[in-house]
């Protein structure tokens, strides 16, 4: 299975689409994920989780922008197929559950004010 977009390319897309995230302290939990991203084989220990978390963060951060990242299909149809361990699945599912309970409205206005929306999902 292909790993999809390189992490570095995805981070660049987010920076080009939602550069204001890095200027707002309320988005620090989210931008730390992008700043820590490296290109690595998904077979490396923990790499699949990091890649999934990065893709979720990118989707969350840009879903309501004029140019959203197009990673949602990759998350649904590719990333989950690679999860083979129960512990990895549980951590990934917990991250998604937190994201689902968060509102993306803070991300859509270009000046997020809801600090908990980003921190709940990505801390």
C-alpha positions in Angstrom: 0.0 0.0 0.0 1.3 3.5 -0.9 2.0 5.8 2.0 0.5 8.7 0.0 1.7 12.3 0.2 5.0 13.0 1.9 4.7 14.5 5.3 6.9 17.5 4.3 4.7 18.2 1.3 1.5 18.0 3.4 3.0 20.4 6.0 3.9 22.8 3.1 0.3 22.7 1.9 -1.0 23.5 5.4 1.5 26.4 5.7 0.3 27.8 2.3 -3.3 27.3 3.1 -3.5 28.3 6.8 -0.3 30.3 7.6 -2.2 32.1 10.3 -2.1 29.0 12.5 1.5 29.7 13.3 0.7 33.2 14.4 -1.9 32.3 16.9 -0.8 30.9 20.3 -4.1 29.1 20.6 -3.0 26.8 17.8 0.3 25.8 19.3 -0.8 22.2 19.9 -1.7 21.9 16.3 1.4 23.6 14.8 3.7 21.5 17.0 2.5 18.4 15.0 3.3 20.1 11.7 6.7 21.4 13.0 7.7 17.9 14.2 6.8 16.1 11.0 9.5 14.3 9.1 9.4 12.1 6.0 9.9 8.5 7.2 8.9 5.0 6.2 5.6 3.9 7.7 7.3 0.7 8.8 9.4 2.6 11.4 8.2 2.2 15.0 5.5 4.8 15.7 5.6 6.2 12.1 2.1 5.1 11.2 0.6 6.8 14.2 2.6 10.0 13.5 1.5 10.0 9.9 -2.2 9.4 10.8 -2.0 12.2 13.4 -0.4 14.5 10.9 -3.1 13.8 8.3 -5.9 14.3 10.8 -4.3 17.6 11.9 -4.0 18.7 8.3 -7.5 17.8 7.5 -8.8 19.4 10.7 -6.8 22.6 10.1 -7.8 23.1 6.5 -11.2 21.5 6.1 -13.0 24.9 6.1 -10.4 26.9 4.2 -10.6 27.8 0.5 -7.9 25.2 -0.3 -8.4 22.2 2.0 -5.8 19.4 2.0 -7.1 16.4 0.2 -6.1 13.7 2.7 -9.5 12.5 4.0 -9.8 9.7 1.5 -6.3 8.6 2.3 -7.1 8.5 6.0 -10.3 6.5 5.4 -9.1 4.1 2.7 -5.4 3.7 3.2 -4.1 4.6 6.7 -6.6 2.3 8.5 -5.7 -0.6 6.3 -2.1 -0.4 7.7 -3.1 -0.5 11.3 -2.3 -4.1 12.4 -1.9 -3.8 16.2 -4.7 -3.3 18.7 -2.8 -0.8 20.8 -2.1 1.4 17.7 -5.7 1.1 16.7 -6.9 2.2 20.2 -4.6 5.2 20.2 -5.6 6.2 16.7 -9.3 5.8 17.5 -9.0 7.9 20.6 -7.5 10.7 18.6 -10.3 10.5 16.1 -12.9 10.4 18.9 -11.4 13.6 20.4 -11.4 15.3 16.9 -15.0 14.4 16.3 -16.0 16.0 19.5 -14.2 19.2 18.6 -15.6 22.0 16.4 -13.8 23.1 13.3 -15.5 26.5 13.3 -12.4 27.9 15.0 -10.3 26.8 12.1 -12.6 28.2 9.4 -12.5 31.8 10.3 -8.8 32.4 9.8 -8.4 33.6 13.3 -9.1 30.8 15.8 -10.3 31.7 19.2 -11.3 28.4 20.5 -8.1 27.1 22.1 -9.7 23.9 23.3 -10.8 22.8 19.9 -7.2 22.3 18.7 -5.8 21.2 22.0 -8.5 18.5 22.7 -7.8 16.9 19.4 -4.0 17.1 19.2 -2.5 17.1 22.7 
